Amino acid sequence: MEVYAGNETVLTVDDEPMIRLLVTSTLEKLGYHLLEASNASGARQMAKEEEIQLLITDLNMPGENGLELASWFRKNHPAAKVMMASGDDRRMARKICQLERIKLLPKPFSPIELARAVRGILDGFPPAP
């Protein structure tokens, strides 16, 4: 998986601890600097204090959802990329991500799928249709 290695800062936001653990452990092994939050409020605070190249957020979270967080993040970090993870209705998630031009990462995902998607978006590959 070295081909997917990087050194960028990634903020992962998910209310499920196991998903955050998967993302964090996978990407840290590849050299990325990881920040994690369990909700949008925590993510906003971290994003104010750190330079972040990629936000990976769950679509559906208690309180502010991932789409609202992504919108705020893009306004405040216009050069950064956004990836949305969702295990819910894939057609609806895909439609939302297409409208917002956000890369969709369907849940469940494997470490290799995660690594490939992260490297692809950071390298500027367009979001999959």
FIBAKE-532115 format. One record per residue (C-alpha): residue number from 1; residue in three letters; chain; x, y, z. Coordinates in nm, 4 decimals, padded with zeros to 6 digits. Each point is the difference from the previous one (the first is absolute). Example, Ala and Ser with C-alpha at 12.3 -4.5 7.8 and 13.67 -1.06 7.14 Angstrom:
<fidrens>
<fidren k="1" r="Ala" c="A" px="01.2300" py="-00.4500" pz="00.7800"/>
<fidren k="2" r="Ser" c="A" px="00.1370" py="00.3440" pz="-00.0660"/>
</fidrens>
This chain:
<fidrens>
<fidren k="1" r="Met" c="A" px="00.0000" py="00.0000" pz="00.0000"/>
<fidren k="2" r="Glu" c="A" px="00.3042" py="00.2302" pz="-00.0104"/>
<fidren k="3" r="Val" c="A" px="-00.1284" py="00.1387" pz="-00.3296"/>
<fidren k="4" r="Tyr" c="A" px="-00.2788" py="00.1656" pz="00.2004"/>
<fidren k="5" r="Ala" c="A" px="00.2316" py="00.1551" pz="00.2593"/>
<fidren k="6" r="Gly" c="A" px="-00.0032" py="00.3702" pz="00.0784"/>
<fidren k="7" r="Asn" c="A" px="00.0841" py="00.2619" pz="00.2581"/>
<fidren k="8" r="Glu" c="A" px="-00.3059" py="00.2249" pz="-00.0183"/>
<fidren k="9" r="Thr" c="A" px="-00.2171" py="00.0892" pz="00.2982"/>
<fidren k="10" r="Val" c="A" px="-00.3370" py="-00.1754" pz="-00.0011"/>
<fidren k="11" r="Leu" c="A" px="-00.2911" py="00.0745" pz="00.2329"/>
<fidren k="12" r="Thr" c="A" px="-00.2402" py="-00.2917" pz="00.0412"/>
<fidren k="13" r="Val" c="A" px="-00.3425" py="00.0598" pz="00.1540"/>
<fidren k="14" r="Asp" c="A" px="-00.2341" py="-00.2837" pz="00.0915"/>
<fidren k="15" r="Asp" c="A" px="-00.2206" py="-00.0706" pz="00.2989"/>
<fidren k="16" r="Glu" c="A" px="00.0980" py="-00.3695" pz="-00.0178"/>
<fidren k="17" r="Pro" c="A" px="00.3288" py="-00.0625" pz="00.1868"/>
<fidren k="18" r="Met" c="A" px="00.0795" py="-00.3136" pz="-00.2040"/>
<fidren k="19" r="Ile" c="A" px="-00.0179" py="00.1926" pz="-00.3280"/>
<fidren k="20" r="Arg" c="A" px="00.2288" py="00.2719" pz="00.1371"/>
<fidren k="21" r="Leu" c="A" px="00.2404" py="-00.2699" pz="00.1189"/>
<fidren k="22" r="Leu" c="A" px="00.0044" py="-00.1681" pz="-00.3424"/>
<fidren k="23" r="Val" c="A" px="00.0642" py="00.3283" pz="-00.1801"/>
<fidren k="24" r="Thr" c="A" px="00.2601" py="00.1197" pz="00.2486"/>
<fidren k="25" r="Ser" c="A" px="00.1970" py="-00.3234" pz="00.0259"/>
<fidren k="26" r="Thr" c="A" px="-00.0026" py="-00.0610" pz="-00.3766"/>
<fidren k="27" r="Leu" c="A" px="00.1099" py="00.3478" pz="-00.0995"/>
<fidren k="28" r="Glu" c="A" px="00.2563" py="00.0481" pz="00.2792"/>
<fidren k="29" r="Lys" c="A" px="00.1767" py="-00.3181" pz="-00.1171"/>
<fidren k="30" r="Leu" c="A" px="00.0280" py="00.1650" pz="-00.3412"/>
<fidren k="31" r="Gly" c="A" px="00.1621" py="00.3145" pz="00.1425"/>
<fidren k="32" r="Tyr" c="A" px="-00.2945" py="00.2390" pz="00.0159"/>
<fidren k="33" r="His" c="A" px="-00.0484" py="00.2313" pz="00.2984"/>
<fidren k="34" r="Leu" c="A" px="-00.3437" py="-00.0808" pz="00.1448"/>
<fidren k="35" r="Leu" c="A" px="-00.2415" py="00.2052" pz="00.2048"/>
<fidren k="36" r="Glu" c="A" px="-00.3303" py="-00.1440" pz="00.1132"/>
<fidren k="37" r="Ala" c="A" px="-00.3288" py="00.1285" pz="00.1342"/>
<fidren k="38" r="Ser" c="A" px="-00.3231" py="-00.1715" pz="00.0994"/>
<fidren k="39" r="Asn" c="A" px="-00.2228" py="00.2884" pz="-00.1123"/>
<fidren k="40" r="Ala" c="A" px="-00.0112" py="00.3130" pz="-00.2122"/>
<fidren k="41" r="Ser" c="A" px="00.0588" py="00.2325" pz="00.2933"/>
<fidren k="42" r="Gly" c="A" px="00.3283" py="-00.1693" pz="00.0892"/>
<fidren k="43" r="Ala" c="A" px="00.1006" py="-00.0043" pz="-00.3661"/>
<fidren k="44" r="Arg" c="A" px="-00.0628" py="00.3717" pz="-00.0394"/>
<fidren k="45" r="Gln" c="A" px="00.2226" py="00.0749" pz="00.2981"/>
<fidren k="46" r="Met" c="A" px="00.2838" py="-00.2112" pz="-00.1385"/>
<fidren k="47" r="Ala" c="A" px="-00.0398" py="00.1537" pz="-00.3448"/>
<fidren k="48" r="Lys" c="A" px="00.0444" py="00.3453" pz="00.1528"/>
<fidren k="49" r="Glu" c="A" px="00.3305" py="-00.1043" pz="00.1591"/>
<fidren k="50" r="Glu" c="A" px="00.1582" py="-00.2215" pz="-00.2673"/>
<fidren k="51" r="Glu" c="A" px="00.0781" py="00.0145" pz="-00.3697"/>
<fidren k="52" r="Ile" c="A" px="-00.1944" py="-00.2906" pz="-00.1458"/>
<fidren k="53" r="Gln" c="A" px="00.0287" py="-00.1358" pz="-00.3527"/>
<fidren k="54" r="Leu" c="A" px="-00.2890" py="-00.2493" pz="00.0168"/>
<fidren k="55" r="Leu" c="A" px="-00.3223" py="-00.0294" pz="00.1980"/>
<fidren k="56" r="Ile" c="A" px="-00.1570" py="-00.3462" pz="00.0165"/>
<fidren k="57" r="Thr" c="A" px="-00.3423" py="00.0267" pz="00.1588"/>
<fidren k="58" r="Asp" c="A" px="-00.2938" py="-00.2278" pz="00.0575"/>
<fidren k="59" r="Leu" c="A" px="-00.3154" py="00.1198" pz="-00.1724"/>
<fidren k="60" r="Asn" c="A" px="-00.2427" py="-00.0759" pz="00.2831"/>
<fidren k="61" r="Met" c="A" px="00.1041" py="00.1018" pz="00.3496"/>
<fidren k="62" r="Pro" c="A" px="-00.1954" py="00.1205" pz="00.3012"/>
<fidren k="63" r="Gly" c="A" px="-00.0327" py="00.3768" pz="00.0029"/>
<fidren k="64" r="Glu" c="A" px="00.1620" py="00.1660" pz="-00.2984"/>
<fidren k="65" r="Asn" c="A" px="00.0280" py="-00.2442" pz="-00.2904"/>
<fidren k="66" r="Gly" c="A" px="00.2996" py="-00.0570" pz="-00.2237"/>
<fidren k="67" r="Leu" c="A" px="-00.1373" py="00.2059" pz="-00.2864"/>
<fidren k="68" r="Glu" c="A" px="-00.0368" py="00.3063" pz="00.2229"/>
<fidren k="69" r="Leu" c="A" px="00.3513" py="-00.0549" pz="00.1338"/>
<fidren k="70" r="Ala" c="A" px="00.1375" py="-00.0436" pz="-00.3524"/>
<fidren k="71" r="Ser" c="A" px="-00.1609" py="00.3262" pz="-00.1113"/>
<fidren k="72" r="Trp" c="A" px="00.1513" py="00.1909" pz="00.2933"/>
<fidren k="73" r="Phe" c="A" px="00.3373" py="-00.1686" pz="-00.0535"/>
<fidren k="74" r="Arg" c="A" px="00.0133" py="00.0898" pz="-00.3700"/>
<fidren k="75" r="Lys" c="A" px="-00.0722" py="00.3660" pz="00.0753"/>
<fidren k="76" r="Asn" c="A" px="00.2764" py="00.0128" pz="00.2604"/>
<fidren k="77" r="His" c="A" px="00.2518" py="-00.2277" pz="-00.1756"/>
<fidren k="78" r="Pro" c="A" px="-00.0608" py="00.0521" pz="-00.3731"/>
<fidren k="79" r="Ala" c="A" px="00.3197" py="-00.1783" pz="-00.1070"/>
<fidren k="80" r="Ala" c="A" px="-00.0790" py="-00.3137" pz="00.2021"/>
<fidren k="81" r="Lys" c="A" px="-00.1847" py="-00.3081" pz="-00.1272"/>
<fidren k="82" r="Val" c="A" px="-00.3124" py="-00.1624" pz="00.1447"/>
<fidren k="83" r="Met" c="A" px="-00.1018" py="-00.3658" pz="00.0033"/>
<fidren k="84" r="Met" c="A" px="-00.3361" py="-00.1216" pz="00.1298"/>
<fidren k="85" r="Ala" c="A" px="-00.0398" py="-00.3488" pz="00.1489"/>
<fidren k="86" r="Ser" c="A" px="-00.3454" py="-00.1492" pz="00.0182"/>
<fidren k="87" r="Gly" c="A" px="-00.1554" py="-00.3361" pz="00.0701"/>
<fidren k="88" r="Asp" c="A" px="-00.3529" py="00.1264" pz="-00.0493"/>
<fidren k="89" r="Asp" c="A" px="-00.2045" py="00.0095" pz="-00.3182"/>
<fidren k="90" r="Arg" c="A" px="00.2778" py="-00.0086" pz="-00.2586"/>
<fidren k="91" r="Arg" c="A" px="-00.2076" py="00.1472" pz="-00.2806"/>
<fidren k="92" r="Met" c="A" px="-00.0911" py="00.3005" pz="00.2131"/>
<fidren k="93" r="Ala" c="A" px="00.3576" py="00.0390" pz="00.1300"/>
<fidren k="94" r="Arg" c="A" px="00.1372" py="-00.0267" pz="-00.3554"/>
<fidren k="95" r="Lys" c="A" px="-00.2470" py="00.2620" pz="-00.1230"/>
<fidren k="96" r="Ile" c="A" px="00.0886" py="00.2386" pz="00.2844"/>
<fidren k="97" r="Cys" c="A" px="00.3721" py="-00.0439" pz="-00.0616"/>
<fidren k="98" r="Gln" c="A" px="-00.0376" py="00.0562" pz="-00.3747"/>
<fidren k="99" r="Leu" c="A" px="-00.1940" py="00.3213" pz="00.0587"/>
<fidren k="100" r="Glu" c="A" px="00.2584" py="00.1237" pz="00.2484"/>
<fidren k="101" r="Arg" c="A" px="00.2990" py="-00.1340" pz="-00.1996"/>
<fidren k="102" r="Ile" c="A" px="00.1169" py="-00.2031" pz="00.2976"/>
<fidren k="103" r="Lys" c="A" px="00.1713" py="-00.3379" pz="-00.0244"/>
<fidren k="104" r="Leu" c="A" px="-00.2206" py="-00.2771" pz="00.1428"/>
<fidren k="105" r="Leu" c="A" px="00.1539" py="-00.2873" pz="00.1945"/>
<fidren k="106" r="Pro" c="A" px="-00.2741" py="-00.2622" pz="00.0533"/>
<fidren k="107" r="Lys" c="A" px="-00.0011" py="-00.1822" pz="00.3340"/>
<fidren k="108" r="Pro" c="A" px="00.1100" py="-00.2598" pz="00.0746"/>
<fidren k="109" r="Phe" c="A" px="00.3413" py="00.0533" pz="-00.1570"/>
<fidren k="110" r="Ser" c="A" px="00.3239" py="-00.1911" pz="00.0267"/>
<fidren k="111" r="Pro" c="A" px="00.3353" py="00.1529" pz="00.0921"/>
<fidren k="112" r="Ile" c="A" px="00.1156" py="-00.0288" pz="-00.3632"/>
<fidren k="113" r="Glu" c="A" px="-00.3174" py="00.1707" pz="-00.1287"/>
<fidren k="114" r="Leu" c="A" px="00.0544" py="00.2786" pz="00.2520"/>
<fidren k="115" r="Ala" c="A" px="00.3682" py="00.0403" pz="-00.0890"/>
<fidren k="116" r="Arg" c="A" px="-00.0745" py="00.0040" pz="-00.3739"/>
<fidren k="117" r="Ala" c="A" px="-00.2819" py="00.2555" pz="00.0389"/>
<fidren k="118" r="Val" c="A" px="00.2057" py="00.2307" pz="00.2236"/>
<fidren k="119" r="Arg" c="A" px="00.3030" py="-00.0009" pz="-00.2289"/>
<fidren k="120" r="Gly" c="A" px="-00.2222" py="00.0477" pz="-00.3033"/>
<fidren k="121" r="Ile" c="A" px="-00.1825" py="00.3038" pz="00.1336"/>
<fidren k="122" r="Leu" c="A" px="00.3194" py="00.1580" pz="00.1308"/>
<fidren k="123" r="Asp" c="A" px="00.1654" py="-00.0510" pz="-00.3378"/>
<fidren k="124" r="Gly" c="A" px="-00.2914" py="00.1722" pz="-00.1672"/>
<fidren k="125" r="Phe" c="A" px="-00.1854" py="-00.2888" pz="-00.1583"/>
<fidren k="126" r="Pro" c="A" px="-00.3593" py="00.1048" pz="-00.0662"/>
<fidren k="127" r="Pro" c="A" px="-00.2777" py="-00.1422" pz="00.2191"/>
<fidren k="128" r="Ala" c="A" px="-00.1445" py="-00.3244" pz="-00.1318"/>
<fidren k="129" r="Pro" c="A" px="-00.3474" py="00.0305" pz="-00.1549"/>
</fidrens>
